[in-house]
């Protein structure tokens, strides 16, 4: 979504979509958090929630959800927190490197630095 799209977006619609809220639990989600649906939509659900549940049948990053919906990340974060609070989705952070990953030898790093300075 470009800045122009955001400026054309009706602020009343965004207000309605979020129920007037402007903030979500900031620590629960970040841009690369993977979202997975835990069930199918039910009748009477908000249309954005339905789209999210259908889209996230397979792990999908929050930033991808935002892009697909055409909504700002801040708005999508509020919607996702709603679904997370009701147990309709799970949020997983991408796995990081194994704990036993060895870093390069300090002497090797020094030699690389010296070599780069000579360039």
C-alpha positions in Angstrom: 0.0 0.0 0.0 1.5 3.3 -1.0 1.3 6.6 0.8 -1.1 7.9 -1.8 -3.5 4.9 -1.1 -3.4 5.7 2.6 -4.2 9.3 2.0 -7.2 8.3 -0.1 -8.4 5.8 2.5 -11.5 7.0 4.3 -10.5 7.6 7.9 -14.1 6.8 9.0 -13.8 3.3 7.5 -10.6 2.6 9.4 -12.2 3.9 12.5 -15.1 1.6 12.0 -12.9 -1.4 11.1 -11.0 -1.1 14.4 -14.0 -0.2 16.5 -12.5 3.2 17.3 -9.3 1.7 18.7 -5.9 3.1 17.6 -3.5 0.8 19.4 -3.0 -2.9 19.9 -0.8 -5.0 22.2 2.5 -3.9 20.7 4.5 -6.8 22.1 2.2 -9.5 20.7 3.0 -9.1 17.0 5.6 -7.7 14.7 5.9 -7.5 10.9 7.3 -11.1 10.5 5.0 -12.8 13.0 3.4 -15.8 11.3 -0.4 -16.0 11.6 -2.3 -19.3 11.3 -6.1 -19.7 11.4 -7.4 -22.1 14.0 -10.8 -22.5 12.4 -13.2 -21.3 9.8 -15.2 -18.0 9.8 -18.6 -18.0 11.4 -21.7 -16.1 10.3 -21.8 -12.6 11.5 -18.1 -12.0 11.7 -16.5 -8.8 10.5 -15.6 -9.1 6.9 -11.9 -8.3 7.5 -11.8 -11.1 10.1 -13.3 -13.5 7.6 -10.6 -12.5 5.0 -7.8 -13.0 7.5 -9.0 -16.4 8.6 -9.3 -17.6 5.0 -5.9 -16.1 4.0 -4.1 -17.6 7.0 -5.0 -21.2 6.6 -1.2 -21.6 6.0 1.3 -19.5 8.0 1.3 -16.0 6.7 3.4 -13.0 7.9 1.6 -10.1 9.4 3.0 -7.8 6.7 1.6 -10.0 4.0 -1.8 -9.9 5.6 -1.6 -6.1 5.7 -0.7 -6.0 2.0 -3.4 -8.4 0.9 -6.1 -6.6 2.8 -4.8 -3.2 1.6 -4.9 -1.8 5.2 -2.2 -0.2 7.2 -0.2 -2.5 9.5 -1.5 -0.7 12.6 -5.1 -1.5 11.7 -4.2 -5.1 10.8 -2.4 -5.5 14.1 -5.6 -4.5 15.9 -7.7 -7.0 13.9 -5.2 -9.7 14.5 -5.1 -9.1 18.2 -8.9 -9.4 18.3 -8.6 -12.8 16.6 -5.7 -13.8 18.8 -7.7 -12.9 22.0 -10.6 -15.1 20.9 -8.4 -18.0 20.0 -9.3 -17.9 16.3 -5.7 -17.5 15.2 -2.3 -18.4 16.6 0.8 -16.2 16.2 4.2 -17.7 15.8 7.5 -15.9 15.5 9.8 -17.4 12.8 12.4 -19.7 14.3 15.8 -18.3 14.9 19.2 -19.9 14.6 19.9 -22.9 16.8 21.5 -22.0 20.1 24.6 -24.1 19.5 25.5 -22.2 16.3 29.2 -21.3 16.5 30.4 -17.9 15.6 33.6 -17.5 13.5 36.9 -17.5 15.3 37.9 -14.0 16.6 41.3 -14.3 14.8 39.6 -15.0 11.5 37.4 -12.0 11.9 40.4 -9.8 12.6 42.1 -11.1 9.4 39.0 -10.4 7.3 38.9 -6.8 8.8 42.6 -6.3 7.9 42.0 -7.6 4.4 39.0 -5.3 3.9 41.0 -2.3 5.0 43.7 -3.1 2.5 41.1 -2.8 -0.3 
